[in-house]
Each structure stands twice: as C-alpha cells, then as structure tokens.
Amino acid sequence: MSNENGGNGRHYQTAYAVAKAVEFLSWWVLIGGVMVGPVLAASSRDRLLVGIAVAVGGFTVGLGLVFIAQLTLIFIDTEDNTRQLVSEMRKTNAMLAETLSVIVANLNQIASSGRK
C-alpha cells in the first residue's frame, strides 16, 4: 500500500510498534502472574494471600494492557482502512467524471448533427 507522500507502509508506524510491544509484554504479565501466583500460594501458608494477589493482579493488569494495546491497533487499522476507502472513492469519482464527460460530448455531437 502506498500513502499520500508516495512512500510505502502504514501511517502511525511508531504507535503501531509500541502497541505491538505492549501487547507482547502484557501477555507475558498475564501468563506470568497466573503461573507465579499459584506457585507462591503453594510454597507456604504465609504466602497464600500474596500468591492470590499476584495471580489476580497479573491477570487483571495483563488483560487490561492487552485490551488497551488491541484497542490502539483497532484505531490504527480503522484509520488505514478509511485512508484506503478515500483513495478508492477518489479513483471512482475520477472515472465517473471521465465517463460523464464522454457521454456529454457524445450527446452534444448527436444534438449538433440532428440540427443540420
């Protein structure tokens, strides 16, 4: 895909890269919290509440970060799709204008030959 500036690629490349990095890290937070929490809870009775808190906290924070990262990716994709749609609409309008001008020229030619 090419953008308006003649280059290739998507707009908002930094936001896309950051969102993908946050998504990757947030999955690690989620999985790590869910795995480490039960291990802490099982290690001793003193760490039971800490283990539960780590599991619930890791799951909640990880899931929230995944949601935010994917929401950012949705906004970027929506912008990209809108840009492509506008580009296609411009092409369609140009083709329509060309077709209409040919039709008008043909009608004018028919009208002028009918007057003779």
C-alpha positions as CSV (number, residue, x, y, z in Angstrom):
1,M,0.0,0.0,0.0
2,S,1.3,3.5,-0.7
3,N,0.5,6.6,1.2
4,E,-0.2,10.1,0.0
5,N,3.5,11.0,0.3
6,G,4.5,8.4,-2.2
7,G,6.1,6.1,0.3
8,N,5.2,2.6,1.3
9,G,3.8,1.3,4.6
10,R,1.3,2.4,7.1
11,H,0.9,5.7,8.9
12,Y,1.5,5.9,12.6
13,Q,4.3,3.3,12.5
14,T,5.6,4.3,15.9
15,A,2.1,3.9,17.5
16,Y,1.8,0.5,15.8
17,A,5.2,-0.7,17.0
18,V,4.5,0.5,20.6
19,A,1.1,-1.1,20.6
20,K,2.5,-4.5,19.4
21,A,5.3,-4.3,22.0
22,V,2.8,-3.5,24.8
23,E,0.6,-6.3,23.6
24,F,3.5,-8.8,23.7
25,L,4.7,-7.7,27.1
26,S,1.2,-7.7,28.5
27,W,0.7,-11.3,27.5
28,W,3.8,-12.1,29.5
29,V,2.5,-10.2,32.5
30,L,-0.8,-12.0,32.3
31,I,0.7,-15.5,31.9
32,G,3.4,-14.8,34.4
33,G,1.0,-13.6,37.0
34,V,-1.3,-16.6,36.6
35,M,1.7,-19.0,36.8
36,V,3.7,-17.4,39.6
37,G,0.7,-16.7,41.8
38,P,-0.3,-20.4,42.5
39,V,3.4,-21.3,42.9
40,L,3.7,-18.6,45.6
41,A,0.5,-19.7,47.2
42,A,1.5,-23.3,47.3
43,S,5.0,-22.6,48.7
44,S,3.8,-21.8,52.2
45,R,0.8,-20.7,54.1
46,D,2.3,-17.3,54.8
47,R,2.4,-16.6,51.1
48,L,-1.1,-17.7,50.3
49,L,-2.6,-14.2,50.1
50,V,0.5,-12.9,48.3
51,G,0.1,-15.7,45.7
52,I,-3.6,-15.0,45.2
53,A,-2.9,-11.3,44.9
54,V,-0.1,-11.9,42.3
55,A,-2.3,-14.2,40.3
56,V,-5.3,-11.9,40.3
57,G,-3.2,-8.7,39.8
58,G,-1.2,-10.2,37.0
59,F,-4.3,-11.4,35.3
60,T,-6.1,-8.1,35.7
61,V,-3.2,-5.9,34.7
62,G,-2.2,-8.1,31.8
63,L,-5.7,-8.4,30.5
64,G,-6.1,-4.6,30.8
65,L,-2.9,-3.9,28.9
66,V,-3.8,-6.5,26.2
67,F,-7.2,-4.7,25.8
68,I,-5.6,-1.2,25.5
69,A,-2.9,-2.4,23.0
70,Q,-5.5,-4.2,20.8
71,L,-7.8,-1.1,21.0
72,T,-4.9,1.0,19.8
73,L,-4.3,-1.4,16.9
74,I,-8.0,-1.2,16.1
75,F,-7.9,2.6,15.8
76,I,-4.8,2.4,13.6
77,D,-6.4,-0.2,11.3
78,T,-9.6,1.9,11.1
79,E,-7.5,4.9,10.1
80,D,-5.7,2.8,7.5
81,N,-9.0,1.4,6.1
82,T,-10.5,4.9,6.0
83,R,-7.5,6.2,4.1
84,Q,-7.8,3.4,1.6
85,L,-11.5,4.0,1.2
86,V,-11.0,7.7,0.5
87,S,-8.3,6.8,-2.1
88,E,-10.7,4.3,-3.9
89,M,-13.5,6.9,-3.8
90,R,-11.3,9.5,-5.5
91,K,-10.4,7.0,-8.2
92,T,-14.1,6.1,-8.7
93,N,-15.1,9.8,-8.8
94,A,-12.4,10.5,-11.4
95,M,-13.6,7.5,-13.6
96,L,-17.2,8.7,-13.2
97,A,-16.3,12.3,-14.2
98,E,-14.4,11.0,-17.3
99,T,-17.4,8.8,-18.3
100,L,-19.9,11.6,-17.8
101,S,-17.7,13.9,-19.9
102,V,-17.6,11.4,-22.7
103,I,-21.4,10.9,-22.5
104,V,-22.0,14.7,-22.6
105,A,-19.6,15.0,-25.6
106,N,-21.5,12.3,-27.4
107,L,-24.9,13.8,-26.7
108,N,-23.6,17.2,-27.9
109,Q,-22.4,15.6,-31.1
110,I,-25.7,13.9,-31.6
111,A,-27.6,17.1,-30.9
112,S,-25.5,19.1,-33.3
113,S,-25.8,16.6,-36.1
114,G,-29.5,16.4,-35.6
115,R,-29.8,20.2,-36.2
116,K,-28.3,20.0,-39.6
